């Protein structure tokens, strides 16, 4: 195959829109995950981690949008090549977008069910919520749960079991941690990244974990400023065996972060410096994914040149 024939296949063949949908998002997820593994959890920049978590889905989103746009601009033609390129490919793209929307919608319904379970907090929890300046709801369960949820108006949910296990200073420290999540709009960002994660086929878990770890470290830092490290560490230990957070929720002890966070809170961690090689790998990954995200633009121009 000559270079011209390869270019013709890539940019103007019947499968010119289909193979990028299959290959590029998975490649983006693989590259981002490998870069995310190099980020130390206690020093990772949450912005970088969020970019690594969101880029694969963004690549898929731009490819789907471009496939649908190309279909709208090519309404005529009935040969097999035209059907594959301008009918089958956009249908697959639309179906994939619909799948991501439905999965995100399902998580949103879980949040509504959670809000319905919450009740007016008891005296101790209500007093702690007023002291911290938070809207707090209590869950009638003996399990130890403490998390924030809600896209527009985040609400902190604390289970009756967690209230019983924590002292008043520990409870306030836990609420300061959750207030940092709420003020930073973490549930909304988590939902956006979750939608992009549904778009990216395969991979992406490590990059999402890196983002969540970075936000947990940020929230710990804000809670330490307000409540001190000892009460926060005690609160974290009190709910260290909490279940995974609910849909679109971020909990104080979720995502397997308790061990290294205790070291960071108590000041016993070694200073984690990101090696230059790791910084270069992360920068290269972001640049590579940025190129993949704008891939459809030169793709369309090349298709126009080959067609006309």
N, C-alpha and C positions, 0 to 999 in steps of 0.2 A: 504494500500500500504506500503510495507516494504521500508526501506532506500535504499536497493539495487535496487528495482523496480523504486523508484523515481529518483535515479541517472541514471538508464538506460534510463528513459524517457527524463531526462534533457540533457544528454550528447550523447545519441546514438539512440534515438527514431526517428521516421519519422519526427517529428516536432522539432527536436533538434536545427535546424538552423533557423526555421521560428519564433518560439516564442520569441527568443531574439531580432529579428528585430522589433517585434511589441511592446515588453515590455520595453526593456532596454533604448532606446533613450528617450522615454517619461518619464521614471523614472529619468534619468539623468537631463532632462530639468526641471522637478519639483524640484529636490533637488537644482539645481543651482539657480533657481528663488527665492526660499525661502532664500537661503544664500545671494543673491544679495540685497534683501530687507533690510538687516541689514547694508548695506554699506552707510554711510553718503555721500551725493554727493560732498561736499566740501573737503572731506579728503580721498576719496576712491582712492586706488592705481589702476591705469589703467591696470597694468599687471594682477592683481588679477581679475579685472572685465572682462578683455579680456578672461582669462582662463575660467571663469564662463560662458561667452557667447559662447565660442567655443567648450567646452567639449561635450555637447550633440551631436553636429554634428560630432565631432571626433569619438565618440562612434559608431554612425551610420555608419560612413565611414569605420571603422575597421571591423565592422560586415558584411557590404556589400562586402568588399574586401575578407574577409575570406570565405564567402558563395560562391563567384565566384571561388576562388582558390580551394575549396573543390570539386566543380563541375568539374573543369579541371582535378583533380586527380582521379575522380571516373567516368570513361567513360563507364563502363560496368554495366549491371544489368537492368532489366526491370520490377521488381515487383513494387507494389504501393508505398511501403515504400521508395524504392530507387528513384522513380520519384519525390516524395514529397521532400525528403531530398536533392537530388543532381540535380534536374531539376527545380522544381517549385520555391524553395527558392531562388536560384541564379537569376532566371528570375525576381522575385520580387525585389531583390536587385539591379539588373542592371536597371530596370525600375525606381526605386527610385533615383538612381544616375543620370540617364538621365533627370529626372524631375528637379533635383536641378541644373544641368548644363544648361538646357534650361531657367530656371527662372533667373539664373545669366546672361546668354547671353542676355536676354531681357533687363535687367538693363543696360548692356553695350551698347546696341543699343540706349537706351535713352540718354546715355552720348554722343554718336556721334551726335545725333540730336541736343543736347544742344550746342555742339561745333560749329555746323553749324549756329546756331542762333547768336553766339557772333560776335561782330563787333569791329573794331578798336576803342579804347577808345577816348573820347573827351579830350580836353586839361587838365581839372582839374584831371580827373581820370588817365590820362597818366602821369602827373607830380607826383601824389601821388604814382603810381606804380614804377616810377623811383626812388623816394626817399626811398621806402621800399625795392626795388630790387626784384620786382615780375613781372611775366608775367600776365597781366590783360586784360580781355575782357569785353566789355560792352554789356548788354542785352537791346534791344530796347523795354522796357516795363515800365509802370508807377508804377508797383508793386515794393515794397521794398525788394530786394533780394541781398544777399551778401554771397557767399559760394565758396568753393574750390572743384574742381573735376578733375579727371584725375589720372590714376593708375601709369603711369611711369613718366610723366612730368605734375605734378599738375598745373592747371591754375585757377586763381581766377576770378570769374564772379561777376560783380556788375551791377545791373540794373540802368537804367537812373533815375528811381524814387528814388532809394537809394542815388545816387549821388546828386540829387537835394535837398534831405532832410538833408544831412550831410554837416557840415562845413569842410574845408580842414583839420584841426587837427583831427576831428572825423573820416574823411575818412582815414587818415593815421593810426589812432588807429585801425580801423576795418581791414585794410590791414595787420597790424602787427599781429593781431589775426589770420588771415587766413594764413599768412606766417608760423606761428607756426604749424598749421595743415599740411601745405605742406611739411615743412622740416621734420616733424615727420612721413611722409608717411601715414597719417591718411586715405585718400581715399582708398589706397591699403589695409590697414588693415580692413577698413570697408567693402570692397568688399569680402575679405577672410572670415570674420566673417559672412557676409551676405550669402555666399555660404554654410557655415556650418549650418547657421540658417535654410536654405531651407532643409537641410538634416534631421534636428531634427523635428519629428512630434509633434507639439503642444508645448506650453510653450516657454521659452527662451527670451521673450520680456523684462522682467525686468532686466535680466542680460545684454542684449544689451544696454538698457537705462543706466545702471550703467557705462558701458564702455564709452558711448558717453558723459555722464555727467563728468566723470573723465578727458576725453580729452578736453572738453570745459574749465574746470577749469585750466588745464595745459596751454592751449592757452591763456586764460585770464592773467595768471601769466606772460607769456612771453611778451604779449602786454603791460602790466603795466610797465615792465622794460624799454620798448622802448618809450612808449608814455604817461605814467602816467595814474592814475585811472580815473580822471574826464572825459577826452576825450573818453576813452573806455566806460565808463558808459553812456555817452551821445550818443555814436554811437549805443550801445546796445538798448537804448530807441528809437532811431530813426527807427530801423528796428525790434522792438519787436513784431510787428504783421506780420512778414514775413511768407509766406507759408512754408510748410514742405520742407526740402531740396530735390533736385532732386535725381535721381538714382546715387548711389555711390558718393554722395556729402555731405559735412559737412558744415552747415551754421552757421553764428555767433549767430543767435537768434533762432535756431531750437530746437525741442525736449522738449519744455516747460520748459526751464531752466532759463528764464530771471529773475524771482523774486529772487531766492536764489543767482544767480550770481551777481546781483546788490549789495546785502548785502556783498558778499565776496569781490567784487571789491572795494567797498567804505570802507571796513574794519569794518563794523558794525555787522558782523556775530559773533555768539558765537563760541568759539573753539570747534569743533566737534571731540570728542575723541571716537574712536571705542571701545565699551565695550569688556571686555575679553570674555564674553559669545559669542558675535558676532564674534570675531576673531576665537574662537574655532569652531563655526558653519561653518565659511567659510573654515577653514583648513580641517575640517571633510568632507565638500562637495567636495573639490578638491581631497582629498585622495580617497573618494568613487568613483568619476568619473574616476580617474586614474585606479582604479581597473576594472571599467566597460570597459574602453578603451582597456585593455589587456585581457578582458574576452575570446576572441576567442582562445588565445594561450593555456591555460589549457583545454579549450573546445576540441580542436583538439587532444591534448594528451590523454584526457579521452576517446574520441571516438576511438582512436587507441587501447587503452588498452582493451576496451570492445569488440572491433571487433576481436582483435587478442589475 
